[in-house]
Structures are given as C-alpha cells and as structure tokens.
Amino acid sequence: MTAPTDRPGGTADRLRGGPRARRVRTGVPLALLLPALLGVAFLTVPLIALLVRTPWESLPEQLTSAAVWQALKLSLLCATAATAVSLVIGVPLAWLLARVDFPGRGVVRALVTLPLVLPPVVGGVALLMALGRNGIVGQWLDAWFGITLPFTTAGVVVAEAFVAMPFLVISVEGTLRAADPRYEEAATTLGASRFTAFRRVTLPLIAPGIAAGAVLAWARALGEFGATITFAGNFPGRTQTMPLAVYLALQSDPEAAIALSLVLLAVSIAVLAGLRDRWMSAG
C-alpha cells in the first residue's frame, strides 16, 4: 500500500518541487499592480503613438527619398564598420579581463565600461580632446600621417565604436568566465601556443557570446547620436546618420522623421527578437 505522501502529485512530491508540483497562486496587491501597469503604459504608449502616427501611405516614398536613403546607407555602413572595429580590439580585451589576473584589472574594467553610463555628448567631447586636430593624440596623427578624424565618416565610425564596444566586451567577458578554462589548458599541455589555443579552442566555445555582443554593439552604434554629432558633426552624405537625420527632419519634415524612427524601431525589435533565446536560456 502506497503512503499518501508518496503518490504522484502528493505532499512529498510538491515539497520536492517535482514535475507535478503545483504553483502557489497568490493575489497581486493593488499597490503593486497599479504602478506596474503604469510602467507598462509609460514604456509602450510612445511606441504605439509612433506606429499610429506613421504615414503608412507615403512611407515607401519617404524611405526611398534621396536624403533618407543616404542617411540609411551611411548608418548601416558606419555601424557595421564600428562593430568590426569593436570585434578586432574588443574580443582580445575581453579575454584579457577574463583570463589574465594583473594589477589594476578592476580599474581597467571600470574604464572600459565607463562609456555605458557616460553621457554620449561627454564622450564626443572626450574624443575631440583626444583625437581632434589639437588633441593629445590627434595632433600627432595630423602631423605625422595627415589623418584628421573629426567631422569625417571615419570620425563617425570612431564615435560609434567608442560607445558600442563596451556592450561587446561585457558580453564576451561573461561568456569567457562561464567557459571552462581547462580546455585551453589541455590544448597548451598538448603543445599549442596560447594564441593557437585561443583561436582553435576558445573562439568556437564563445562564438554565441561574440555573436550576441556584436549584435548589441551594432544596434547601439546604429542608434548613436550624442557622440557622433559632437565629434563628427552633421553633414549630409558624410556624417549624417539616421538618428541625426531624424533630429534634423523633425524640424522641417516630421513625416520623414517618423519614417526614419520607424526604421530604427524595427531594427531594435529585430535585435531583441534575435537575442530572446539567449536571454531566456540565461534566465
């Protein structure tokens, strides 16, 4: 005879949290429900308003106009280039922070992640002080190589990489810390160099984290405004990206501003949809 507590779905099974355990349902306090609903409305109503006010009939014409297409093409090009720069220098930086214990590592990590919380305009001013014609580095670039970054397309790439790379570094560093370092140690024991072990063993292990970080960095670069307009200016065809075009169009052509905003909204939704499985599995 089976004890009542041992039956499937019985008390013992529920206490163990088994597959048939029942969830305890509790009422939602009104004091928590109302602010939560207000928060949902606060975050979603502006997006709904953007969709409602979108000129759907003239949208194809707006998106194919010369100015909009120019800004869109420049934005995609610069965001992709900024992501490539972030990958080249951000992945080794993330590996250094995750795998090497050196004095001041916490300070370096704080400095690397500072652009996440730094106002973008301040980042643009800092780039001017460093890479401008009279900057501490820019003056030598201009004198020795004739390279001038401010108010150029290359300056847009630099500004976007500055604000986007921390997203990649954080994502890759977290993936590296979760990966088992014994695989690298085994590869070096078998005679592989540290770089070969990183290239042949570590990179395939952390590829999902790199991909997620690259997508986040690309999306952040695509939506960058403050550092770009401060460091690179707002010149159509050369430095005017989509966020800058939205700001300019809002003053003279609101329909074009809405159309460009809708494109940026669609990109953001696509990024969230693409990373949903990764976030859900992490939770």
N, C-alpha and C positions, 0 to 999 in steps of 0.2 A: 504494500500500500504506500503510495507516494505522499510525502508530507505536503501540506498545503503550501508551505513556503517554497517548495521546490518545483511547483508547477510552472510551466511557461507563462510568463506574464504575472507570476505571483509576486509576493512581497520581496522575497530574496532576489528575484530577477530584476525588479525595479531598483533595489538598493545597489545592485552591481552595475546598473547602467547598461544592461544588456540591450540587444537589438529590439526587444519588445517593450523596453521601458517607456512608460507614459510621461509626457511632458506635463509639468505642473503649470496650469493656466491661472494666471493672476490678472486681475483687472488693472487697467492703466490709469494711474492717478490723473485727474483732470489738470492738476497743477503742472504735470509734465507733458501731457498730451497737447495742450493749447500752445505752449512755446515751441514744441516740436513741429506742429502744423504751421505755425508762423514762420519757422525757419525754412520749411519746405517751400512755402509760398514766396518768401523773400528771395530764395535762390532760383526758383523756377519761373516766376511770373515775368521777370525781364526777358528771359529766353523765349517764353511764349509770345510776349509782345513783339519781339523781333520777327518771329515767324508770322504773326498776324499782320504786321505792317509791311512784310516783304512784298514788293511789286512783282508778283509772280508772272503777270502777262509780259512785262518788259524785262524780266530777269535775264532771258537769253541775250537780249540786246545789250543790257548793262554789262554782262560778263564777257561779251565779245568786243566791247569798245576798246579802242587803242590804249587809253590810259589804264583801264582796269587790267587788260591783258599784260601790259608792260609791267605793272606792279606785281601781278601774279607770277609772271615768269621770273622776275628778279627775286622775288621772295623764295620761290622754290629752289632757284639756283643757289642763293646765298645760304639758305637753311641747310641744304644738302652739303655744301662746302664746309659750313661751320660744324656740322655733325662729323664729317670726315676728319677735320682737324681735331675735334674732341676725341675721336676714336684713336687717332695716332698717338696723342700725348696723354689722353685720359686713362686708357686701359693700363699702360705701364705705371702711371701714377697710382691707380687703384691697387695694382699688385704690390707696389712698394708699401703702401699704407697697410695692406692686409697681411703681408708675408714677412716684412722686414721690421725688426724692432730696433729703432735708432733713437737717440736722444732728441727730444722735441717733436716726436711724432704727433702728439696731441695738438701742438701748436700748428704744425703743418696742416693737419686735418681741419682745424678750425679756419685757417686762412683759405684753404681750398673750397670749403663750403660756405664761406662768407658771402659770395655773390647770390646765394639763395635768399638771404634776408636783407642784403644791401639794396637800397633804392636804386633802380636802374639808372636814373639820371646821375646819381653819385658815381656809379660805375663808369658812365660815359665821361664824366669829368676826370676820374682817375686815369682812364685810358688816354685822355688828352694830355694829362700831366706826364704820362709815361712815354707815349708813342707819338705825341704831337711834334711839330717841327722844332719846337723848343723844349720838348720833353727830355727826360733824363736818358732815355734810350732812342727816342725818335730823332734827336738832333744828330746822333751818330749814324743812324740809318740813312738820313738825308745827306750827310756829308760824305760818307764812305761809299754808299751804294746808290744814292739818288732815289731812295724809296720814301714815298710820302703816303701815309695811310689815312689820315683824317680826310673826310669828305670825298672818299673814293669807294668803289664797290668792294675792294679788298678791306676797307675800313668797316663796311657793313658785316663782312664775314668775321672779322676780329671781334667786333662788338657782340655779335650773336654767339660766337664761341665762348666769350668771356662769361656770359650769363647762363649758357646752356650746359657747359661741360660739367659743372658740379652734379647735375642730375645723373649723368653717365657715371661719374666717379663713385657716387654713393651706391648706385645700383650694382656696379661691378664689384666694388669692395664688399658689399653684403653677400654677393654670390660667392666670392672667393673665401670669405670667412665660413660660409656654410659648406664649401667643398672640403673634402678630406685631403690634407697636405701630404698624407703618406703615399699617395700616388706619385707625386713629384719626387719624394724621397726615394721611392723604389726605382724611378727612372734614372736618377742620378747615381744610385748604387750600381745600376747596370752599365754605367759608363756614359750616360748622356750628360751634356752640359746643362747648366741651369736654364739657358735660353732655349735649348732643344726641348727640355722637359716642359718648359712653359708653352712652347709652340705646339708640341705634339701631344701633350697630355692635358695641361691646364686649360688651354683655349677651348678644346672641344667640350670640357666639363662645364665651363662657364659661358658657353655660347648663348644659352637662353637669357642670362643676365645681361650680357653685352647687347643682345638684340633689344631687350626691354629698355635698357638705358639709352640706346641710340634712338629709339622711337621717342622717348621722353625728351631727349635733347633736341631732336629735330622739331618736335612740336613747340618746345619752348623758344627755339630760335625763330621759328616761323612767326610767332606772336610777339617778338621783341619790339619794343617801341622806345623806351626812355634812353637806353644806352646808345641805340642806333641814331636817333635824331640829335643827340648831344655830340657824339663822336664823328658820325658820318654825314650829318645834315639831311636835308630833304630835297634832293634834286631828282626830278622825274627822269626815269631811264637809267639813272646811275646809282642813286642811293635810296630812292623812294620805294620802300617795301609796302606790303599790303596794310599793316597797321598804320603806317604814315599816310598812305593814300586814304584810308578810312577817316583819319583825323582831318585831312585837307578837304575831302569830298563832303564831309558833314557840314561844312560852312557854305558850300556853293551848290552841291548836288546830293541831297540826302538820299535819293534812291540808289545812287552809286555806292554811297557809304553803307547802306543796308545790304546791298548785294555782296560787297566785299566782306562785311561782317558775317553774312551767311556762309560764305566760303570758309572763313576761319572757324565758325561754329561747327561746320560739317567735318573739318579736319580734326577738331578736338574730340568730337563724338567718335570718329573713326579710331583715334588713338585709345580712347577709353575702352572701346569695344575690343580692340586688339589686345589690350593688356588685361582684360577682365579675367581670363582663365588664370593668368599668373597671380593676380591679386587674390582671387578666390582660393587658389591652392595654398597661397601663403597664409590665408586666414584659417 
